[in-house]
C-alpha cells in the first residue's frame, strides 16, 4: 500500500512583487488532517497552469482555439519573470501498489480514480484555501492573491505532482444576433421615450439599470444573486405597502392583556397596536402583487420564493457553502435573471417584450 496526497492547488500571479535575493517564501502547516503549503516564488513547484487562446468567458458561433497548458516552467510562459503565489491544500489517501504503479505511468483510469478522491472533498479544501488566501491578502498584500491563474485538483507525492485536473471554467453559449433596420428604429424610440420621462422616472430607471447591468457582467453566481435581488428590491419598492389586516396574534395578545388587567395595560395595548400597524407585506407577498398586476405566471412566484431563500441564506445568515446553482428542475441563476429582466421590462415599458434567448425558451418549456 502506498500513500499519496490529494487536494486543491491554486496559483496566483503576483505582479510587481520582488522577492529578496529571489529566494522563495515557504510556509507549511497541518490544519486538522489537511496539509496546507504556501509558496511565493518565481518558479512554482508544480509549474504554471493556464488556458491559452481563451480570452472571453463564452462560446461563440466561431471556433476559438483553446489550449490548456499544464505545469509548465514559468520561463516558458507569458508570465516569465513574474512572482507567483501557490496555495496547496491536501490530505493523505492510501492506494494499493497496482494503482500506485498505474498512477506513476499516468494511466487514465488511475488518474481519474485518484482525482475523484480529491473532488469528493473539493468544497472542504476550497474552504481552507479561501481562509489562507484571505489571510495572505489582508496581512501581507492583496496583490499576492488578487489574480488567480488556475485552480486544479491534484495528486502529489513529495515535491512531484503525479496527477492533475483543471477545475472547470464557467462558459456561456451565445445566441446568434443579427440587428436589422428595425433594431435601429427601436433604439431611437427607446432614447426618445427616456428623454420624455420626468426626473423621478429617470432616476428610478437609472437605479434599476445600475444593478441590472452589473449582474449581467458579474461572473460569480453569488454576486449575480445579490445584484439581481437589488433590482427586485427596487422594482417592489412601493408595491403592496397598504396597511395590512390586523394580525390574529396581536388580537390574542390584546385579549390576554385585557383579561390579566396589568397596571400598564394601556401602554401595552398601544405598543402592540403600533407594532401591528407597522407590519407590512413580505417581499414574497409584494412580488405576488407584482405578478398579479403584470399577469405573470405562478411559476414566477414559486421560483422567486426559492431564490429569496437562497439570498437570505447567503446574505443574512452568511451560510458558507450556500448553493447558488439549483438543480435543473428547480432553476438556476439564469432563471432568476429571466424573471428579473421580464419584470424590469414591465415596470419601465408596461410589457414583457425582452430579448429572446436559448435559455429563456428552454425555461418556458419546463
Secondary structure, DSSP 8 states (H G I E B T S, - for coil): -EEEEEEEEEEEEETT---GGG--EEEEEEETTEEEEEEEESS-TT-EEEEES--SSSB-SS----EEEEEE-GGGSTTTT-EEEEEEEEEEEEE-HHHHHHHHTT-HHHHHHHHHHHHHTHHHHHHHHHHHHHHHHHHT-GGGTSEEEEEEEEEEETTEEEEEEE------B-------HHHHHHHHHHHHHHHHS-HHHHHHHHHHHHHHHHHHH--SHHHHHHHHHHHHHHHHTTTT-S-----HHHHHHHHHHHHH--TTHHHHHHHHHHHHHH----HHHHHHHHHHHTT--HHHHHHHHHHHHHHIIIIIS--TT--SS--TTT--HHHHHHHHHHHHHHHHHSS------HHHHHHHH-
